[in-house]
Amino acid sequence: MGVRETFKENLKYWRGKANLTQEQLSEKIGYGGGYISEIESRDIFPKPETIDAIADALKISPAQLFESQGCPKNTIVFDREKFVQEISSGLYEKLNASMLDYFDSSVGKM
């Protein structure tokens, strides 16, 4: 993977971690709504000062946009809070159903 492809993949990854849309990030760095989309989907490469602005908006170092080792290509952004909420809800529903079944079967025997 070349530098430009690594940059694009890292940009997508860090933008996702920051919960920013392409439009939101474009606006944060002072460009039109489609600028980040152009970078991520085409062969447009930003100037060094724009790379600094992107990194600053994402609260990362500019170097993190170029790291090839561990490049998050095909990495799913993990939302810990959402995951915990989904697991907790599922466990609550199962526990609730099990307890109701237990009480229904216990009361029926008495």
C-alpha positions as CSV (number, residue, x, y, z in Angstrom):
1,M,0.0,0.0,0.0
2,G,1.4,3.4,-1.0
3,V,1.6,6.5,1.1
4,R,-1.5,8.1,-0.5
5,E,-3.6,4.9,0.1
6,T,-2.3,4.7,3.7
7,F,-3.2,8.3,4.2
8,K,-6.7,7.8,2.8
9,E,-7.4,4.7,4.9
10,N,-6.0,6.4,8.1
11,L,-8.1,9.5,7.4
12,K,-11.3,7.4,7.1
13,Y,-10.4,5.5,10.3
14,W,-9.6,8.5,12.4
15,R,-12.5,10.5,11.1
16,G,-14.8,7.6,12.1
17,K,-13.3,7.5,15.5
18,A,-14.0,11.2,15.9
19,N,-17.6,10.6,14.8
20,L,-17.3,13.2,12.1
21,T,-18.9,13.0,8.6
22,Q,-16.8,14.0,5.6
23,E,-18.8,17.2,5.5
24,Q,-18.3,18.0,9.2
25,L,-14.5,17.5,8.9
26,S,-14.3,19.6,5.7
27,E,-16.1,22.4,7.5
28,K,-13.9,22.1,10.6
29,I,-10.8,22.7,8.5
30,G,-12.4,25.5,6.6
31,Y,-13.1,23.8,3.3
32,G,-16.4,23.2,1.4
33,G,-18.5,20.2,2.4
34,G,-17.1,17.9,-0.2
35,Y,-13.3,18.3,0.3
36,I,-12.7,15.3,2.5
37,S,-14.9,13.2,0.3
38,E,-12.6,14.2,-2.6
39,I,-9.5,13.2,-0.7
40,E,-11.0,9.8,0.5
41,S,-12.4,8.8,-2.9
42,R,-10.2,10.4,-5.5
43,D,-6.6,11.0,-6.1
44,I,-6.5,14.4,-4.4
45,F,-3.8,14.9,-1.9
46,P,-3.8,17.8,0.6
47,K,-1.1,20.4,1.2
48,P,1.1,20.0,4.3
49,E,-0.8,22.9,6.2
50,T,-4.1,21.1,5.4
51,I,-2.8,17.8,6.7
52,D,-1.9,19.7,9.9
53,A,-5.4,21.1,10.1
54,I,-7.0,17.7,9.5
55,A,-4.8,16.1,12.3
56,D,-5.7,19.0,14.6
57,A,-9.4,18.6,13.9
58,L,-9.1,14.8,14.6
59,K,-7.0,15.4,17.7
60,I,-4.2,13.2,16.5
61,S,-0.6,13.9,15.3
62,P,-0.1,14.3,11.6
63,A,2.2,11.3,11.6
64,Q,-0.8,9.1,12.6
65,L,-2.3,9.8,9.2
66,F,0.8,8.2,7.5
67,E,1.6,5.2,9.7
68,S,1.6,2.2,7.6
69,Q,2.2,-0.4,10.3
70,G,-1.2,-1.2,11.7
71,C,-2.9,0.8,9.0
72,P,-6.6,0.3,9.8
73,K,-7.6,-0.7,6.3
74,N,-10.9,-2.6,6.6
75,T,-11.0,-1.9,10.3
76,I,-14.4,-1.4,11.8
77,V,-14.6,1.5,14.2
78,F,-15.5,0.1,17.6
79,D,-18.1,2.1,19.6
80,R,-17.6,0.8,23.1
81,E,-20.6,2.5,24.6
82,K,-22.9,1.2,21.9
83,F,-21.5,-2.3,22.2
84,V,-22.0,-2.3,26.0
85,Q,-25.6,-1.0,25.7
86,E,-26.5,-3.6,23.1
87,I,-25.1,-6.4,25.2
88,S,-26.7,-5.1,28.4
89,S,-30.1,-4.8,26.7
90,G,-29.8,-8.3,25.3
91,L,-28.8,-9.8,28.7
92,Y,-31.5,-7.9,30.5
93,E,-34.2,-9.3,28.1
94,K,-32.9,-12.9,28.5
95,L,-32.6,-12.6,32.3
96,N,-36.1,-11.1,32.5
97,A,-37.6,-13.9,30.3
98,S,-35.8,-16.6,32.3
99,M,-37.0,-15.2,35.6
100,L,-40.6,-15.0,34.4
101,D,-40.3,-18.6,33.2
102,Y,-38.9,-19.7,36.5
103,F,-41.6,-18.0,38.6
104,D,-44.3,-19.2,36.2
105,S,-43.1,-22.8,36.6
106,S,-42.6,-22.5,40.3
107,V,-46.0,-21.0,41.0
108,G,-47.6,-23.6,38.9
109,K,-46.1,-26.4,41.1
110,M,-47.3,-24.9,44.3
